[in-house]
Amino acid sequence: MTNWITHLNLVNEESAISVVTRNTVESAKMLGFQELNHTRYANLDNNPKRRKNILEALLLPVQPGDLVVIQIPLWPQLNFQAEFIAQLKTITNVKIVALVHDIPTWMFGNAEENYDIENDFWFQQLRQFDVLLMANDKAIAKLKEFDVNVPMISMKIWDYVYQGPIIQKKFTKKLYYVSGREINSINYTSSTPLHIYDKNVSKSVIENPSVIWKGFVPSDEIIANIDGGFGVVMSENFDERTSMNFTYYNQFNNPTKLSFYIAAGLPVIVESKSAHAKLIQDRGIGLVVDNLNDIDAVLAKIDADKYASMLTALQPWQKNVSEGFFIQRALVAALRYINLGFDDVLS
C-alpha cells in the first residue's frame, strides 16, 4: 500500500498557496508519502475530454488499497476537483483524506448567512472523504454546524519548514507584517514602527510615518534577517486588495503568517477572536491585541525580561513548526484511525 499526497505546483513559488502546499508535502515526504503533482491546467472548464485525460495520467500510479491525501482546494477548476475525487472513489478500497487548507464558502462569504447547507459545493465535497484534516478545533466546531459529519482531526497550526539561519532575537519595539496581497491602506497611527514586506502597497501606506516599507523579499531571507520585535498576524487594521472576507475567515483558518513568524522564532500578535488567541496567551509566545493602534500602550508593559520569556517559550514551537511536526502529527493520526481504528485522535 502506498500513501500519496497531492502537490500543486505554481509558477509563483512565493505565493501563500505555494508555500503552504510545498511545506505540507515536505512534511508528508518525511513520513514516506509519495507526490501526485498537478498544476492549474488551462482550458479545463468546457473540455471534459481534456480533464479526463489529465486525471487518468495523474492518478495512474494509484493502486487498489492505497491512501490519497488531497490538499483541498485543488484550485484549478471546480469540476476538475469533483471529477478528481469521483475518479479516486472508483479505485477499489482506496481511502481518501482531505487536508483542508481553505473552505471557499467561508472565504468569500460569511458563515452566519443562510447558505444552502445541503447543496453547497464545498460542503458536499467534504462529506465524501474518509477523514478531514482541519485547521484547528474552532474550524471543526464551525464545520459541524454545516452538517459535515465526517471524522475530523485538528492540525492546530500549519508548519513552515525552514532549516536556514536564525538570528538571536533582542527586545526591540518594532512590528513586522508580511503579506502577498496588495495593501490599499492601513489604519495605523502608533509610534511603534511597522515593517511591511509586500511587493505592492499604495502611496498612502508608503507615506505613513509609522510604516517602513521593505518591498518584496523572499520569505526565507526575511526569516534569516529578523532580529527582534513582533510578527503581526491580525488583519483588522489592513485593507488588502482581495475579494475574500479575511476579517471573518481569520477566525477559523490557520494563517500562513502565524507559522512563518514562529519559524523565525518571533513572538506573534493575534486578535482575541482568532482560533489561536488562547494558545498564544496560555503558552506565552506572543500578545493578544484587537486594535494595532493600542500597541504602544501594550508594549509599554513589556520589558527585556518578559520578551526573553516569550523567546524561551517559543523555542520548542519554532523547532516543531520548522521541522514539519504538526502536519506529520495530523497525517499519523489519520493513518492510525484509518488503518488501526484508533478514534482517540478525532475531534
TORVO-463510 format. One line per field, with one value per residue (C-alpha): x, y, z negated; residue in one letter. Coordinates in Angstrom, 3 decimals, padded with zeros to 6 digits. Each point is the difference from the previous one (the first is absolute). Layout:
x	[X; ...]
y	[Y; ...]
z	[Z; ...]
resn	[A; ...]
END
This chain:
x	[000.000; 001.256; -000.882; -000.369; -000.393; -000.909; 002.450; -001.145; 002.952; -000.265; 002.259; -000.099; 001.823; -000.273; -003.815; -001.703; -001.586; 003.381; 001.737; -002.628; -000.453; 003.738; 000.634; -002.832; 001.476; 003.485; -001.438; -001.921; 003.038; 001.825; -002.620; 000.488; -002.889; 000.334; -001.019; -002.826; 001.134; -002.458; -000.339; -002.680; -000.716; -001.308; -003.164; -001.764; -003.436; -001.688; 002.326; -001.058; 002.215; 003.095; -000.959; -000.471; 003.405; 001.785; -001.726; 000.841; 003.662; 000.138; -001.645; 001.611; 002.467; -002.769; -000.766; -002.799; 000.397; 002.113; -000.674; -000.156; 000.176; -001.493; 001.005; -003.319; -000.731; 001.691; -000.479; 000.039; -003.776; -002.954; -000.979; 003.601; 000.043; -003.372; 001.100; 003.351; -001.795; -002.555; 002.765; 001.853; -003.154; -000.232; 003.304; -000.581; 000.556; 001.701; -000.279; -000.133; 000.927; -000.533; 002.683; -002.107; 001.910; -003.042; -003.773; -000.968; -003.603; 001.308; 002.855; -002.283; -003.034; -001.113; -000.815; -002.806; -001.927; -002.766; 001.886; -001.531; 001.868; -001.111; 000.890; 003.011; 002.801; 002.747; -001.991; -001.087; 003.619; 001.190; -002.728; 001.558; 003.261; 000.931; 001.766; 000.415; 003.191; -001.267; 001.870; -000.974; -002.694; -001.962; -000.232; -001.163; -002.756; -001.181; 000.037; -002.148; -002.641; -000.219; -000.881; 003.423; 000.125; 003.259; 002.686; 002.268; 003.490; 001.296; 003.416; 000.181; 002.355; 001.814; 003.646; 002.515; 002.916; 003.202; 003.556; 001.882; 001.780; -001.779; 001.211; -000.187; -002.925; 000.330; -002.729; -000.878; -003.285; -000.721; -002.540; 000.132; -002.836; 000.692; -002.656; -000.408; -003.068; 000.046; -000.684; -002.362; 000.188; 000.623; -001.546; 003.182; 001.070; 002.160; 003.608; 001.309; 001.572; -001.811; 002.244; -002.084; 001.305; -002.212; 000.599; -002.855; -001.326; -001.807; 001.633; -001.867; 001.579; 003.512; -000.552; -001.314; 002.617; -000.302; 000.636; 003.310; -000.766; 002.536; -001.462; 000.240; 002.580; 000.046; -001.597; 003.044; 002.143; -002.428; 000.174; 003.787; 000.265; -002.704; 001.826; -002.818; -003.417; -003.401; -001.742; -003.483; -002.536; -003.184; -001.675; -002.490; 002.169; 000.905; -002.075; 001.400; -001.120; -001.911; -003.506; 000.397; -001.555; 003.163; -001.209; -002.658; 001.883; 003.066; -002.100; 000.150; 003.082; 003.668; 001.715; 003.260; 001.381; -000.379; 002.179; 002.409; 000.690; 000.260; 002.516; 001.995; -000.100; -001.988; -002.757; -003.344; -002.956; -003.489; -003.569; -002.139; -002.524; 002.652; 000.110; 003.464; -000.467; -000.291; 002.977; 002.171; -001.044; 000.219; 003.380; 001.416; 001.273; -001.486; -002.665; -003.755; -000.942; -003.238; 001.050; 003.567; -000.340; 000.134; 003.451; 001.959; -001.831; 000.312; 003.749; 000.497; -000.744; 002.549; 003.658; 003.080; -000.653; -003.583; 001.149; 002.724; -002.667; -001.992; 003.097; 000.642; -003.627; 000.222; 003.014; -001.828; -002.710; 002.578; 001.763; -003.161; -001.535; 003.319; 000.334; -003.516; -001.328; -003.619; -000.734; 001.764; -001.945; -003.308; 000.968; 001.085; -003.276; -001.922; 001.974; -000.628; -003.725; -000.332; 002.397; -000.363; -003.340; 001.320; -002.609; 001.635; 001.501; -003.384; -001.617]
y	[000.000; 003.464; 003.279; 002.924; 003.758; 002.558; 002.801; 003.143; 001.411; 003.710; 002.438; 002.414; -002.026; 002.858; 000.081; -001.109; -002.951; -001.159; 000.361; -001.870; -002.734; -000.523; -000.060; -002.501; -002.304; 000.259; -000.999; -002.918; -001.274; -000.345; -002.672; -001.777; 001.560; 000.198; 003.049; 000.346; 003.150; 002.251; 003.633; 002.501; -001.580; 002.325; -000.514; -002.429; 001.542; -001.007; -002.810; -003.230; -002.127; 001.980; -000.293; -003.749; -000.447; 002.044; -001.863; -003.412; 000.959; 001.627; -002.901; -002.832; -000.849; -000.389; -003.665; -001.825; 000.340; 003.168; 003.108; 003.422; 003.308; 002.800; 003.527; 001.836; 002.126; -001.490; 003.532; -000.558; -000.218; -001.295; -002.709; -001.231; -000.384; -001.772; -002.402; -000.573; -001.191; -002.018; -001.734; -000.949; -001.491; -002.453; -001.626; -003.018; 000.585; 003.346; 002.264; 003.744; 002.643; 003.735; 002.255; 003.157; 003.230; 002.166; -000.167; 002.497; 000.170; 001.755; 001.840; 001.852; 000.354; -000.006; -003.247; 001.693; 000.451; -002.396; -002.374; -002.959; -002.317; -003.221; 001.049; 002.268; -001.313; 000.100; -001.650; -002.709; -000.606; -000.284; -002.517; -002.499; -000.519; -002.680; 002.547; 003.776; 001.613; 003.405; 003.161; 000.113; -000.855; 003.187; -000.836; -003.530; 001.277; 002.441; -002.636; -002.346; 002.733; -000.482; -003.686; -001.261; -003.083; -001.582; -001.026; 003.030; 000.568; 003.406; 001.095; 002.848; 002.140; -000.349; -000.837; 002.251; -002.268; 002.002; -001.118; 003.214; 002.433; 001.730; 003.198; 000.162; 002.309; 003.065; 002.090; 002.833; 001.822; -000.649; -001.994; -002.110; -000.605; -002.362; -000.158; -001.237; 002.133; 003.633; 002.303; 002.835; 001.771; -000.567; 001.416; 000.399; 003.084; -001.409; 001.042; -003.581; -000.480; -002.479; -001.767; -001.162; -002.617; 000.104; 000.455; 002.468; 002.596; 003.273; 003.420; 000.711; -003.071; 001.028; 003.531; -001.109; 001.308; -003.165; -002.338; -001.259; -001.605; -002.705; -001.099; -003.607; -002.200; -003.842; -001.595; -001.941; 003.124; 001.869; -002.784; -000.020; 003.740; 000.747; 001.020; 000.795; 001.533; -001.588; -001.578; 001.356; -002.666; 002.052; 001.537; 002.445; 003.098; -000.873; 000.593; -002.483; -000.385; -003.254; -001.298; -002.226; 000.778; -000.516; 002.062; -002.666; -003.047; 000.566; -001.198; -003.547; -000.446; -000.560; 003.122; -000.630; 003.086; -001.647; -002.977; 002.242; 002.196; -002.994; -001.622; 003.226; -000.266; 003.232; 000.663; 000.576; 002.367; -001.428; 001.181; -001.374; -001.478; -002.026; -003.769; 000.309; 002.778; -002.364; -002.062; 003.120; 001.349; -003.282; -000.952; 003.503; 000.209; 003.350; 002.609; 000.222; 003.454; 000.933; 003.391; 000.565; 003.658; -001.131; -001.522; 002.899; -000.437; -003.801; 000.081; 002.529; -002.905; -002.302; 000.073; -001.964; -002.697; -000.605; -000.097; -002.497; -002.187; 000.032; -001.013; -002.898; -001.147; 000.251; -002.271; -003.375; 001.474; 001.422; -003.354; -002.012; 002.368; 000.147; -003.784; -000.791; -001.400; 001.153; -001.324; -003.259; -000.312; 000.442; -002.458; -002.645; 000.523; -000.560; -003.191; -001.248; 000.518; -001.400; -002.941; -000.912; 001.419; 002.295; 002.716; 001.817; 002.427; 001.183; 003.305]
z	[000.000; 000.926; -001.683; 002.412; -000.388; 002.648; 000.788; 001.816; 001.965; 000.822; 001.841; -002.952; -002.635; -002.536; -000.020; -003.212; 001.817; 001.335; -003.344; -002.013; 002.621; 000.374; -003.753; -000.464; 002.632; -001.524; -003.376; 001.530; 001.891; -003.315; -000.797; 003.325; 001.925; 003.793; 002.054; 002.514; 001.804; 001.801; 001.023; 001.027; 003.346; 002.698; 002.077; -002.303; -000.566; 003.260; 000.923; -001.752; 002.259; -001.013; -003.674; 000.396; 001.666; -002.672; -002.826; 001.462; 000.330; -003.439; -001.845; 001.963; -002.812; -002.612; -000.649; -001.858; -003.763; 000.184; -002.069; 001.636; -001.878; 002.099; -000.886; 000.263; 001.970; 003.081; 001.454; 003.794; 000.597; -002.002; 002.469; 000.130; -003.788; -000.045; 002.756; -001.748; -003.134; 001.978; 001.989; -003.184; -001.501; 002.932; -001.021; -002.235; -003.732; 000.493; -003.057; 000.540; -002.545; 000.429; -001.404; -000.033; 000.571; 000.678; 000.285; 002.753; -001.197; -003.106; 001.719; 002.392; -002.217; -003.583; -001.740; -001.899; 003.251; 001.045; 002.277; 001.773; -002.336; 001.662; 003.558; -000.511; 002.261; -002.626; -002.763; 002.450; 000.951; -003.600; -000.871; 002.454; -001.883; -002.489; -002.239; -000.023; -001.287; -001.114; -000.965; -003.663; -002.548; 000.684; 003.713; -000.839; -002.287; 002.679; 002.749; -002.084; -000.061; 003.770; -000.247; 001.036; -002.185; 001.161; -002.523; -000.503; -001.388; -001.070; 001.314; -002.587; 002.133; 003.345; 000.335; 001.709; 000.860; -000.387; -000.779; 000.752; -002.318; -002.893; -001.652; -003.794; -000.769; -002.195; -001.570; 002.359; 000.377; 003.652; 002.002; 003.150; 002.453; 002.910; 002.736; 003.548; 000.722; 001.056; -002.937; 000.923; -003.347; -003.685; -003.138; -002.033; -001.921; -002.797; -000.440; -000.032; 003.464; 002.248; 002.529; 002.973; 002.430; 003.099; 003.709; 000.490; -002.421; 000.595; -000.209; -003.235; -001.613; 001.071; -001.269; -003.389; -002.482; -002.107; 002.947; 001.387; 003.350; 000.859; 003.366; 001.137; -001.717; 000.289; -003.046; -001.186; 000.289; -002.265; -002.599; 000.127; -000.689; -002.592; -003.170; -002.440; -000.494; 000.692; 002.992; 000.757; 000.996; -000.446; 003.072; -001.533; 000.568; 003.603; 003.131; 002.497; 003.596; 000.039; 000.543; -003.051; -003.368; -002.037; -002.935; -000.574; 001.287; -002.186; -002.933; 001.392; 002.180; -000.806; 001.377; 001.831; -001.760; -003.390; 000.915; 001.899; -003.042; -002.327; 002.367; -000.284; -003.795; -000.184; -002.585; 001.725; -000.316; 000.608; -000.538; -002.826; 002.455; 001.845; -000.464; -001.539; -002.571; -002.994; 001.139; 000.447; -003.390; -001.934; 001.457; -000.386; 003.585; 000.950; -000.620; 000.524; 001.323; 001.763; 001.354; 001.131; -000.941; -003.637; 000.463; -001.558; -003.298; 000.180; 000.656; -002.804; -002.360; 001.657; -001.029; 001.006; -002.617; 001.150; 003.608; -000.909; -001.616; 003.235; 001.963; -002.378; 000.280; 003.785; 000.394; 000.122; 002.224; 002.391; 000.171; 000.639; 002.553; 001.884; 000.072; 001.208; -003.275; 000.185; 003.500; -000.808; -003.242; 001.849; 002.748; -002.525; -001.872; 003.255; 000.704; -003.555; 000.455; 003.531; -000.310; -003.686; -001.091; -002.760; -000.409; -002.930; 002.553; 001.263; -000.958]
resn	[M; T; N; W; I; T; H; L; N; L; V; N; E; E; S; A; I; S; V; V; T; R; N; T; V; E; S; A; K; M; L; G; F; Q; E; L; N; H; T; R; Y; A; N; L; D; N; N; P; K; R; R; K; N; I; L; E; A; L; L; L; P; V; Q; P; G; D; L; V; V; I; Q; I; P; L; W; P; Q; L; N; F; Q; A; E; F; I; A; Q; L; K; T; I; T; N; V; K; I; V; A; L; V; H; D; I; P; T; W; M; F; G; N; A; E; E; N; Y; D; I; E; N; D; F; W; F; Q; Q; L; R; Q; F; D; V; L; L; M; A; N; D; K; A; I; A; K; L; K; E; F; D; V; N; V; P; M; I; S; M; K; I; W; D; Y; V; Y; Q; G; P; I; I; Q; K; K; F; T; K; K; L; Y; Y; V; S; G; R; E; I; N; S; I; N; Y; T; S; S; T; P; L; H; I; Y; D; K; N; V; S; K; S; V; I; E; N; P; S; V; I; W; K; G; F; V; P; S; D; E; I; I; A; N; I; D; G; G; F; G; V; V; M; S; E; N; F; D; E; R; T; S; M; N; F; T; Y; Y; N; Q; F; N; N; P; T; K; L; S; F; Y; I; A; A; G; L; P; V; I; V; E; S; K; S; A; H; A; K; L; I; Q; D; R; G; I; G; L; V; V; D; N; L; N; D; I; D; A; V; L; A; K; I; D; A; D; K; Y; A; S; M; L; T; A; L; Q; P; W; Q; K; N; V; S; E; G; F; F; I; Q; R; A; L; V; A; A; L; R; Y; I; N; L; G; F; D; D; V; L; S]
END
